[in-house]
Amino acid sequence: MEALEAITTRRVQRAFSNQAVEPEKLNAIVDAGRHAMSAKNQQPWQFVVIRDRDTIAKLGAFCTTGKFVPEAPALIVVAKDANNQWADVDCAQAVQNMADAAWAMGLGTCWVGNFEAEQIARLLELPSGWALFTVLPFGYQNSQKPPQAKPLKPRNEVVHFERFGNHQG
Ligand SMILES: Cc1cc2nc3c(=O)[nH]c(=O)nc-3n(C[C@H](O)[C@H](O)[C@H](O)COP(=O)(O)O)c2cc1C
């Protein structure tokens, strides 16, 4: 799939088939994250790839707004440098890259925004100085629960030319 097509068709995916995700695809997804822009090129991120079912189940129980996490065949947990001013912005870009790359390869994910960070950090043995940024479940689509199209704000509500309020390009 072309990059632009992947970016504009991607949807969050909150259900997953049982099909395993190939390790090479997980590696390609992590590499897409590693290639994100970062302030001063500090790359203030770490990626923990998880395929162990027991770990996924335990970690999923700590994802308050990610009840779908335990059914995913694989997770990528993103940790941020707790002392880096731009870590949130940079990690968010890495997440977007990974979501788009996964979609281009037929996989889906959903950002999990609320979780018990300390419990997950302990489970994964995150070293001090690193904080949990997010948990991303990855997998193929569950045909019974495909991703839903989102209502996108109309173009002329958010795009302006030369001056704010001028919608004629
Ligand atoms: C910072 C952030 C946090 C999010 N947290 C959650 C979450 O905790 N649970 C969830 O189901 N979706 C979460 N989402 C997914 C959004 O609901 C989703 O991206 C949005 O509805 C637009 O849908 P789309 O990504 O398919 O275009 C989060 C997205 C972002 C960017």
The ligand as a Tripos MOL2 file, in Angstrom:
@<TRIPOS>MOLECULE
LIG
   31    33     1     0     0
SMALL
NO_CHARGES

@<TRIPOS>ATOM
      1 C1         -3.5640   10.3720   22.5370 C.3       1 LIG1
      2 C2         -4.5950    9.3460   22.1560 C.ar      1 LIG1
      3 C3         -5.1510    8.5520   23.1400 C.ar      1 LIG1
      4 C4         -6.0990    7.5880   22.7980 C.ar      1 LIG1
      5 N1         -6.5760    6.7570   23.7750 N.ar      1 LIG1
      6 C5         -7.4580    5.7940   23.4480 C.ar      1 LIG1
      7 C6         -7.8900    4.8750   24.4360 C.ar      1 LIG1
      8 O1         -7.4690    4.9450   25.5840 O.2       1 LIG1
      9 N2         -8.7690    3.9140   24.0820 N.ar      1 LIG1
     10 C7         -9.2620    3.8130   22.7860 C.ar      1 LIG1
     11 O2        -10.0710    2.9180   22.5430 O.2       1 LIG1
     12 N3         -8.8620    4.6760   21.8170 N.ar      1 LIG1
     13 C8         -7.9660    5.6450   22.1080 C.ar      1 LIG1
     14 N4         -7.5000    6.4980   21.1350 N.ar      1 LIG1
     15 C9         -7.9840    6.3470   19.7340 C.3       1 LIG1
     16 C10        -8.9100    7.4950   19.2960 C.3       1 LIG1
     17 O3        -10.1730    7.3350   19.9110 O.3       1 LIG1
     18 C11        -9.0150    7.4820   17.7520 C.3       1 LIG1
     19 O4         -7.7370    7.7170   17.2190 O.3       1 LIG1
     20 C12        -9.9970    8.5420   17.2560 C.3       1 LIG1
     21 O5        -11.3100    8.2160   17.6160 O.3       1 LIG1
     22 C13        -9.9480    8.7080   15.7350 C.3       1 LIG1
     23 O6        -10.1290    7.4610   15.1060 O.3       1 LIG1
     24 P1         -9.0870    6.9820   13.9770 P.3       1 LIG1
     25 O7         -7.7320    6.8950   14.6230 O.co2     1 LIG1
     26 O8         -9.6300    5.6610   13.5120 O.co2     1 LIG1
     27 O9         -9.0900    8.0060   12.9100 O.co2     1 LIG1
     28 C14        -6.5330    7.4500   21.4500 C.ar      1 LIG1
     29 C15        -5.9530    8.2670   20.4690 C.ar      1 LIG1
     30 C16        -4.9800    9.1830   20.8040 C.ar      1 LIG1
     31 C17        -4.3370   10.0180   19.7140 C.3       1 LIG1
@<TRIPOS>BOND
     1     1     2 1
     2     2     3 ar
     3     2    30 ar
     4     3     4 ar
     5     4     5 ar
     6     4    28 ar
     7     5     6 ar
     8     6     7 ar
     9     6    13 1
    10     7     8 2
    11     7     9 ar
    12     9    10 ar
    13    10    11 2
    14    10    12 ar
    15    12    13 ar
    16    13    14 ar
    17    14    15 1
    18    14    28 ar
    19    15    16 1
    20    16    17 1
    21    16    18 1
    22    18    19 1
    23    18    20 1
    24    20    21 1
    25    20    22 1
    26    22    23 1
    27    23    24 1
    28    24    25 2
    29    24    26 1
    30    24    27 1
    31    28    29 ar
    32    29    30 ar
    33    30    31 1
@<TRIPOS>SUBSTRUCTURE
     1 LIG1         1 GROUP 0 **** ****
